[in-house]
Amino acid sequence: MYMLGLGIILALLKYLEIGPVAAWSWWWVLTPFGLTILWWAWADSTGYTKRKAMEKMDQRKKDRIDKHKEAMGMRPRKPR
């Protein structure tokens, strides 16, 4: 996501001809977009995105269970 933001900023600087970016080739300015596409393709093909989403969902579930146990006066389990 950082590469996408960097690409947008560089493209705006190049288009508006601001700073040293105005003298750069368009290939250098558009490189972060290519890297972003490669990252997303890799993340989707290896299951990285799905795995991170599942870890986040599991953590939310664990936090919710711990919160309810604490509200009932029970101590949540410590990780083993």
Jmol script that loads the backbone (N, CA, C; Angstrom):
load data "model"
ATOM      1  N   MET A   1       0.816  -1.177   0.000  1.00  0.00           N
ATOM      2  CA  MET A   1       0.000   0.000   0.000  1.00  0.00           C
ATOM      3  C   MET A   1       0.868   1.253   0.000  1.00  0.00           C
ATOM      4  N   TYR A   2       2.025   1.163   0.639  1.00  0.00           N
ATOM      5  CA  TYR A   2       2.923   2.310   0.654  1.00  0.00           C
ATOM      6  C   TYR A   2       3.434   2.614  -0.754  1.00  0.00           C
ATOM      7  N   MET A   3       3.680   1.562  -1.522  1.00  0.00           N
ATOM      8  CA  MET A   3       4.166   1.766  -2.889  1.00  0.00           C
ATOM      9  C   MET A   3       3.108   2.456  -3.736  1.00  0.00           C
ATOM     10  N   LEU A   4       1.855   2.131  -3.522  1.00  0.00           N
ATOM     11  CA  LEU A   4       0.774   2.777  -4.262  1.00  0.00           C
ATOM     12  C   LEU A   4       0.714   4.267  -3.919  1.00  0.00           C
ATOM     13  N   GLY A   5       0.815   4.592  -2.648  1.00  0.00           N
ATOM     14  CA  GLY A   5       0.824   5.992  -2.221  1.00  0.00           C
ATOM     15  C   GLY A   5       2.014   6.748  -2.796  1.00  0.00           C
ATOM     16  N   LEU A   6       3.174   6.104  -2.777  1.00  0.00           N
ATOM     17  CA  LEU A   6       4.365   6.720  -3.352  1.00  0.00           C
ATOM     18  C   LEU A   6       4.190   6.964  -4.846  1.00  0.00           C
ATOM     19  N   GLY A   7       3.596   5.991  -5.543  1.00  0.00           N
ATOM     20  CA  GLY A   7       3.349   6.141  -6.972  1.00  0.00           C
ATOM     21  C   GLY A   7       2.416   7.298  -7.281  1.00  0.00           C
ATOM     22  N   ILE A   8       1.378   7.445  -6.473  1.00  0.00           N
ATOM     23  CA  ILE A   8       0.425   8.543  -6.680  1.00  0.00           C
ATOM     24  C   ILE A   8       1.108   9.889  -6.457  1.00  0.00           C
ATOM     25  N   ILE A   9       1.889   9.983  -5.397  1.00  0.00           N
ATOM     26  CA  ILE A   9       2.588  11.243  -5.110  1.00  0.00           C
ATOM     27  C   ILE A   9       3.578  11.574  -6.223  1.00  0.00           C
ATOM     28  N   LEU A  10       4.356  10.584  -6.659  1.00  0.00           N
ATOM     29  CA  LEU A  10       5.320  10.832  -7.730  1.00  0.00           C
ATOM     30  C   LEU A  10       4.635  11.213  -9.030  1.00  0.00           C
ATOM     31  N   ALA A  11       3.530  10.566  -9.343  1.00  0.00           N
ATOM     32  CA  ALA A  11       2.801  10.896 -10.574  1.00  0.00           C
ATOM     33  C   ALA A  11       2.265  12.328 -10.521  1.00  0.00           C
ATOM     34  N   LEU A  12       1.750  12.735  -9.363  1.00  0.00           N
ATOM     35  CA  LEU A  12       1.264  14.112  -9.215  1.00  0.00           C
ATOM     36  C   LEU A  12       2.407  15.124  -9.350  1.00  0.00           C
ATOM     37  N   LEU A  13       3.538  14.823  -8.705  1.00  0.00           N
ATOM     38  CA  LEU A  13       4.685  15.721  -8.813  1.00  0.00           C
ATOM     39  C   LEU A  13       5.182  15.826 -10.244  1.00  0.00           C
ATOM     40  N   LYS A  14       5.192  14.719 -10.960  1.00  0.00           N
ATOM     41  CA  LYS A  14       5.637  14.729 -12.358  1.00  0.00           C
ATOM     42  C   LYS A  14       4.636  15.484 -13.225  1.00  0.00           C
ATOM     43  N   TYR A  15       3.350  15.245 -13.042  1.00  0.00           N
ATOM     44  CA  TYR A  15       2.318  15.884 -13.847  1.00  0.00           C
ATOM     45  C   TYR A  15       2.284  17.394 -13.620  1.00  0.00           C
ATOM     46  N   LEU A  16       2.434  17.795 -12.351  1.00  0.00           N
ATOM     47  CA  LEU A  16       2.410  19.218 -12.021  1.00  0.00           C
ATOM     48  C   LEU A  16       3.784  19.890 -12.165  1.00  0.00           C
ATOM     49  N   GLU A  17       4.782  19.099 -12.536  1.00  0.00           N
ATOM     50  CA  GLU A  17       6.156  19.566 -12.752  1.00  0.00           C
ATOM     51  C   GLU A  17       6.706  20.291 -11.529  1.00  0.00           C
ATOM     52  N   ILE A  18       6.670  19.599 -10.408  1.00  0.00           N
ATOM     53  CA  ILE A  18       7.149  20.144  -9.144  1.00  0.00           C
ATOM     54  C   ILE A  18       8.440  19.431  -8.748  1.00  0.00           C
ATOM     55  N   GLY A  19       9.437  20.194  -8.369  1.00  0.00           N
ATOM     56  CA  GLY A  19      10.685  19.658  -7.840  1.00  0.00           C
ATOM     57  C   GLY A  19      11.486  18.872  -8.850  1.00  0.00           C
ATOM     58  N   PRO A  20      12.436  18.088  -8.339  1.00  0.00           N
ATOM     59  CA  PRO A  20      13.310  17.319  -9.236  1.00  0.00           C
ATOM     60  C   PRO A  20      12.574  16.191  -9.974  1.00  0.00           C
ATOM     61  N   VAL A  21      11.418  15.824  -9.499  1.00  0.00           N
ATOM     62  CA  VAL A  21      10.652  14.742 -10.133  1.00  0.00           C
ATOM     63  C   VAL A  21      10.248  15.135 -11.554  1.00  0.00           C
ATOM     64  N   ALA A  22      10.101  16.429 -11.815  1.00  0.00           N
ATOM     65  CA  ALA A  22       9.700  16.902 -13.136  1.00  0.00           C
ATOM     66  C   ALA A  22      10.710  16.505 -14.210  1.00  0.00           C
ATOM     67  N   ALA A  23      11.973  16.352 -13.834  1.00  0.00           N
ATOM     68  CA  ALA A  23      13.012  16.002 -14.803  1.00  0.00           C
ATOM     69  C   ALA A  23      13.164  14.488 -14.976  1.00  0.00           C
ATOM     70  N   TRP A  24      12.544  13.711 -14.127  1.00  0.00           N
ATOM     71  CA  TRP A  24      12.667  12.258 -14.214  1.00  0.00           C
ATOM     72  C   TRP A  24      11.893  11.710 -15.402  1.00  0.00           C
ATOM     73  N   SER A  25      12.312  10.550 -15.851  1.00  0.00           N
ATOM     74  CA  SER A  25      11.579   9.846 -16.901  1.00  0.00           C
ATOM     75  C   SER A  25      10.282   9.297 -16.319  1.00  0.00           C
ATOM     76  N   TRP A  26       9.269   9.163 -17.170  1.00  0.00           N
ATOM     77  CA  TRP A  26       7.991   8.600 -16.709  1.00  0.00           C
ATOM     78  C   TRP A  26       8.165   7.157 -16.246  1.00  0.00           C
ATOM     79  N   TRP A  27       9.147   6.450 -16.787  1.00  0.00           N
ATOM     80  CA  TRP A  27       9.380   5.065 -16.368  1.00  0.00           C
ATOM     81  C   TRP A  27       9.709   4.998 -14.881  1.00  0.00           C
ATOM     82  N   TRP A  28      10.536   5.927 -14.400  1.00  0.00           N
ATOM     83  CA  TRP A  28      10.887   5.943 -12.979  1.00  0.00           C
ATOM     84  C   TRP A  28       9.699   6.331 -12.114  1.00  0.00           C
ATOM     85  N   VAL A  29       8.876   7.220 -12.629  1.00  0.00           N
ATOM     86  CA  VAL A  29       7.717   7.680 -11.866  1.00  0.00           C
ATOM     87  C   VAL A  29       6.662   6.578 -11.751  1.00  0.00           C
ATOM     88  N   LEU A  30       6.513   5.773 -12.787  1.00  0.00           N
ATOM     89  CA  LEU A  30       5.482   4.733 -12.805  1.00  0.00           C
ATOM     90  C   LEU A  30       5.953   3.395 -12.224  1.00  0.00           C
ATOM     91  N   THR A  31       7.231   3.288 -11.889  1.00  0.00           N
ATOM     92  CA  THR A  31       7.768   2.046 -11.324  1.00  0.00           C
ATOM     93  C   THR A  31       7.046   1.596 -10.049  1.00  0.00           C
ATOM     94  N   PRO A  32       6.708   2.481  -9.110  1.00  0.00           N
ATOM     95  CA  PRO A  32       5.986   2.016  -7.909  1.00  0.00           C
ATOM     96  C   PRO A  32       4.645   1.352  -8.229  1.00  0.00           C
ATOM     97  N   PHE A  33       3.978   1.771  -9.295  1.00  0.00           N
ATOM     98  CA  PHE A  33       2.715   1.122  -9.669  1.00  0.00           C
ATOM     99  C   PHE A  33       2.964  -0.321 -10.123  1.00  0.00           C
ATOM    100  N   GLY A  34       4.022  -0.531 -10.879  1.00  0.00           N
ATOM    101  CA  GLY A  34       4.382  -1.888 -11.301  1.00  0.00           C
ATOM    102  C   GLY A  34       4.745  -2.773 -10.124  1.00  0.00           C
ATOM    103  N   LEU A  35       5.492  -2.210  -9.180  1.00  0.00           N
ATOM    104  CA  LEU A  35       5.864  -2.974  -7.992  1.00  0.00           C
ATOM    105  C   LEU A  35       4.639  -3.312  -7.143  1.00  0.00           C
ATOM    106  N   THR A  36       3.682  -2.384  -7.096  1.00  0.00           N
ATOM    107  CA  THR A  36       2.440  -2.638  -6.361  1.00  0.00           C
ATOM    108  C   THR A  36       1.669  -3.783  -6.993  1.00  0.00           C
ATOM    109  N   ILE A  37       1.594  -3.812  -8.310  1.00  0.00           N
ATOM    110  CA  ILE A  37       0.896  -4.896  -9.009  1.00  0.00           C
ATOM    111  C   ILE A  37       1.582  -6.229  -8.743  1.00  0.00           C
ATOM    112  N   LEU A  38       2.913  -6.237  -8.780  1.00  0.00           N
ATOM    113  CA  LEU A  38       3.652  -7.477  -8.496  1.00  0.00           C
ATOM    114  C   LEU A  38       3.408  -7.945  -7.060  1.00  0.00           C
ATOM    115  N   TRP A  39       3.386  -7.013  -6.110  1.00  0.00           N
ATOM    116  CA  TRP A  39       3.135  -7.363  -4.707  1.00  0.00           C
ATOM    117  C   TRP A  39       1.754  -7.983  -4.545  1.00  0.00           C
ATOM    118  N   TRP A  40       0.732  -7.347  -5.123  1.00  0.00           N
ATOM    119  CA  TRP A  40      -0.623  -7.875  -4.993  1.00  0.00           C
ATOM    120  C   TRP A  40      -0.762  -9.235  -5.659  1.00  0.00           C
ATOM    121  N   ALA A  41      -0.130  -9.416  -6.803  1.00  0.00           N
ATOM    122  CA  ALA A  41      -0.191 -10.712  -7.486  1.00  0.00           C
ATOM    123  C   ALA A  41       0.458 -11.794  -6.619  1.00  0.00           C
ATOM    124  N   TRP A  42       1.627 -11.482  -6.044  1.00  0.00           N
ATOM    125  CA  TRP A  42       2.303 -12.448  -5.188  1.00  0.00           C
ATOM    126  C   TRP A  42       1.481 -12.748  -3.937  1.00  0.00           C
ATOM    127  N   ALA A  43       0.958 -11.710  -3.287  1.00  0.00           N
ATOM    128  CA  ALA A  43       0.200 -11.887  -2.049  1.00  0.00           C
ATOM    129  C   ALA A  43      -1.050 -12.727  -2.283  1.00  0.00           C
ATOM    130  N   ASP A  44      -1.720 -12.516  -3.397  1.00  0.00           N
ATOM    131  CA  ASP A  44      -2.931 -13.292  -3.686  1.00  0.00           C
ATOM    132  C   ASP A  44      -2.606 -14.727  -4.089  1.00  0.00           C
ATOM    133  N   SER A  45      -1.525 -14.917  -4.839  1.00  0.00           N
ATOM    134  CA  SER A  45      -1.206 -16.269  -5.308  1.00  0.00           C
ATOM    135  C   SER A  45      -0.665 -17.161  -4.198  1.00  0.00           C
ATOM    136  N   THR A  46      -0.005 -16.575  -3.202  1.00  0.00           N
ATOM    137  CA  THR A  46       0.553 -17.386  -2.116  1.00  0.00           C
ATOM    138  C   THR A  46      -0.400 -17.545  -0.943  1.00  0.00           C
ATOM    139  N   GLY A  47      -1.517 -16.833  -0.946  1.00  0.00           N
ATOM    140  CA  GLY A  47      -2.464 -16.925   0.151  1.00  0.00           C
ATOM    141  C   GLY A  47      -2.133 -16.014   1.313  1.00  0.00           C
ATOM    142  N   TYR A  48      -1.165 -15.134   1.144  1.00  0.00           N
ATOM    143  CA  TYR A  48      -0.748 -14.219   2.206  1.00  0.00           C
ATOM    144  C   TYR A  48      -1.906 -13.337   2.659  1.00  0.00           C
ATOM    145  N   THR A  49      -2.665 -12.811   1.714  1.00  0.00           N
ATOM    146  CA  THR A  49      -3.771 -11.909   2.030  1.00  0.00           C
ATOM    147  C   THR A  49      -4.831 -12.629   2.850  1.00  0.00           C
ATOM    148  N   LYS A  50      -5.207 -13.813   2.433  1.00  0.00           N
ATOM    149  CA  LYS A  50      -6.239 -14.584   3.124  1.00  0.00           C
ATOM    150  C   LYS A  50      -5.771 -14.979   4.525  1.00  0.00           C
ATOM    151  N   ARG A  51      -4.499 -15.374   4.622  1.00  0.00           N
ATOM    152  CA  ARG A  51      -3.951 -15.777   5.916  1.00  0.00           C
ATOM    153  C   ARG A  51      -3.962 -14.605   6.903  1.00  0.00           C
ATOM    154  N   LYS A  52      -3.573 -13.423   6.454  1.00  0.00           N
ATOM    155  CA  LYS A  52      -3.575 -12.248   7.329  1.00  0.00           C
ATOM    156  C   LYS A  52      -4.996 -11.884   7.754  1.00  0.00           C
ATOM    157  N   ALA A  53      -5.958 -12.009   6.841  1.00  0.00           N
ATOM    158  CA  ALA A  53      -7.352 -11.713   7.178  1.00  0.00           C
ATOM    159  C   ALA A  53      -7.864 -12.702   8.225  1.00  0.00           C
ATOM    160  N   MET A  54      -7.504 -13.977   8.089  1.00  0.00           N
ATOM    161  CA  MET A  54      -7.944 -14.987   9.052  1.00  0.00           C
ATOM    162  C   MET A  54      -7.293 -14.767  10.418  1.00  0.00           C
ATOM    163  N   GLU A  55      -6.007 -14.382  10.433  1.00  0.00           N
ATOM    164  CA  GLU A  55      -5.338 -14.103  11.700  1.00  0.00           C
ATOM    165  C   GLU A  55      -5.995 -12.925  12.412  1.00  0.00           C
ATOM    166  N   LYS A  56      -6.350 -11.907  11.657  1.00  0.00           N
ATOM    167  CA  LYS A  56      -7.009 -10.735  12.237  1.00  0.00           C
ATOM    168  C   LYS A  56      -8.375 -11.113  12.814  1.00  0.00           C
ATOM    169  N   MET A  57      -9.125 -11.946  12.075  1.00  0.00           N
ATOM    170  CA  MET A  57     -10.435 -12.376  12.540  1.00  0.00           C
ATOM    171  C   MET A  57     -10.304 -13.243  13.798  1.00  0.00           C
ATOM    172  N   ASP A  58      -9.323 -14.133  13.832  1.00  0.00           N
ATOM    173  CA  ASP A  58      -9.104 -14.977  15.007  1.00  0.00           C
ATOM    174  C   ASP A  58      -8.727 -14.139  16.229  1.00  0.00           C
ATOM    175  N   GLN A  59      -7.902 -13.110  16.028  1.00  0.00           N
ATOM    176  CA  GLN A  59      -7.514 -12.250  17.142  1.00  0.00           C
ATOM    177  C   GLN A  59      -8.714 -11.481  17.679  1.00  0.00           C
ATOM    178  N   ARG A  60      -9.578 -10.983  16.777  1.00  0.00           N
ATOM    179  CA  ARG A  60     -10.788 -10.279  17.221  1.00  0.00           C
ATOM    180  C   ARG A  60     -11.695 -11.210  18.021  1.00  0.00           C
ATOM    181  N   LYS A  61     -11.799 -12.466  17.577  1.00  0.00           N
ATOM    182  CA  LYS A  61     -12.626 -13.450  18.275  1.00  0.00           C
ATOM    183  C   LYS A  61     -12.062 -13.722  19.671  1.00  0.00           C
ATOM    184  N   LYS A  62     -10.742 -13.902  19.753  1.00  0.00           N
ATOM    185  CA  LYS A  62     -10.099 -14.158  21.042  1.00  0.00           C
ATOM    186  C   LYS A  62     -10.274 -12.967  21.974  1.00  0.00           C
ATOM    187  N   ASP A  63     -10.103 -11.759  21.455  1.00  0.00           N
ATOM    188  CA  ASP A  63     -10.278 -10.556  22.284  1.00  0.00           C
ATOM    189  C   ASP A  63     -11.710 -10.445  22.796  1.00  0.00           C
ATOM    190  N   ARG A  64     -12.674 -10.769  21.937  1.00  0.00           N
ATOM    191  CA  ARG A  64     -14.079 -10.700  22.339  1.00  0.00           C
ATOM    192  C   ARG A  64     -14.372 -11.723  23.435  1.00  0.00           C
ATOM    193  N   ILE A  65     -13.856 -12.934  23.293  1.00  0.00           N
ATOM    194  CA  ILE A  65     -14.067 -13.977  24.309  1.00  0.00           C
ATOM    195  C   ILE A  65     -13.422 -13.562  25.624  1.00  0.00           C
ATOM    196  N   ASP A  66     -12.198 -13.038  25.564  1.00  0.00           N
ATOM    197  CA  ASP A  66     -11.509 -12.591  26.783  1.00  0.00           C
ATOM    198  C   ASP A  66     -12.275 -11.459  27.464  1.00  0.00           C
ATOM    199  N   LYS A  67     -12.837 -10.564  26.673  1.00  0.00           N
ATOM    200  CA  LYS A  67     -13.602  -9.443  27.235  1.00  0.00           C
ATOM    201  C   LYS A  67     -14.842  -9.953  27.974  1.00  0.00           C
ATOM    202  N   HIS A  68     -15.525 -10.934  27.380  1.00  0.00           N
ATOM    203  CA  HIS A  68     -16.715 -11.480  28.021  1.00  0.00           C
ATOM    204  C   HIS A  68     -16.360 -12.267  29.284  1.00  0.00           C
ATOM    205  N   LYS A  69     -15.263 -13.008  29.248  1.00  0.00           N
ATOM    206  CA  LYS A  69     -14.833 -13.741  30.442  1.00  0.00           C
ATOM    207  C   LYS A  69     -14.477 -12.784  31.564  1.00  0.00           C
ATOM    208  N   GLU A  70     -13.818 -11.692  31.201  1.00  0.00           N
ATOM    209  CA  GLU A  70     -13.452 -10.703  32.208  1.00  0.00           C
ATOM    210  C   GLU A  70     -14.697 -10.044  32.801  1.00  0.00           C
ATOM    211  N   ALA A  71     -15.703  -9.817  31.976  1.00  0.00           N
ATOM    212  CA  ALA A  71     -16.950  -9.218  32.461  1.00  0.00           C
ATOM    213  C   ALA A  71     -17.684 -10.164  33.411  1.00  0.00           C
ATOM    214  N   MET A  72     -17.511 -11.471  33.217  1.00  0.00           N
ATOM    215  CA  MET A  72     -18.150 -12.448  34.105  1.00  0.00           C
ATOM    216  C   MET A  72     -17.323 -12.703  35.357  1.00  0.00           C
ATOM    217  N   GLY A  73     -16.140 -12.110  35.427  1.00  0.00           N
ATOM    218  CA  GLY A  73     -15.299 -12.286  36.598  1.00  0.00           C
ATOM    219  C   GLY A  73     -14.325 -13.432  36.480  1.00  0.00           C
ATOM    220  N   MET A  74     -14.209 -14.006  35.326  1.00  0.00           N
ATOM    221  CA  MET A  74     -13.265 -15.091  35.098  1.00  0.00           C
ATOM    222  C   MET A  74     -12.003 -14.511  34.478  1.00  0.00           C
ATOM    223  N   ARG A  75     -10.895 -15.110  34.796  1.00  0.00           N
ATOM    224  CA  ARG A  75      -9.654 -14.657  34.174  1.00  0.00           C
ATOM    225  C   ARG A  75      -9.479 -15.346  32.827  1.00  0.00           C
ATOM    226  N   PRO A  76      -9.095 -14.575  31.804  1.00  0.00           N
ATOM    227  CA  PRO A  76      -8.827 -15.227  30.514  1.00  0.00           C
ATOM    228  C   PRO A  76      -7.562 -16.082  30.606  1.00  0.00           C
ATOM    229  N   ARG A  77      -7.514 -17.109  29.797  1.00  0.00           N
ATOM    230  CA  ARG A  77      -6.352 -17.999  29.802  1.00  0.00           C
ATOM    231  C   ARG A  77      -5.134 -17.278  29.265  1.00  0.00           C
ATOM    232  N   LYS A  78      -4.002 -17.658  29.832  1.00  0.00           N
ATOM    233  CA  LYS A  78      -2.725 -17.129  29.324  1.00  0.00           C
ATOM    234  C   LYS A  78      -2.325 -17.999  28.136  1.00  0.00           C
ATOM    235  N   PRO A  79      -1.651 -17.396  27.148  1.00  0.00           N
ATOM    236  CA  PRO A  79      -1.219 -18.206  26.014  1.00  0.00           C
ATOM    237  C   PRO A  79      -0.193 -19.251  26.449  1.00  0.00           C
ATOM    238  N   ARG A  80      -0.278 -20.412  25.841  1.00  0.00           N
ATOM    239  CA  ARG A  80       0.630 -21.499  26.207  1.00  0.00           C
ATOM    240  C   ARG A  80       1.834 -21.499  25.336  1.00  0.00           C
TER     241      ARG A  80
END
end "model"
wireframe off; spacefill off
backbone 0.3
color backbone group
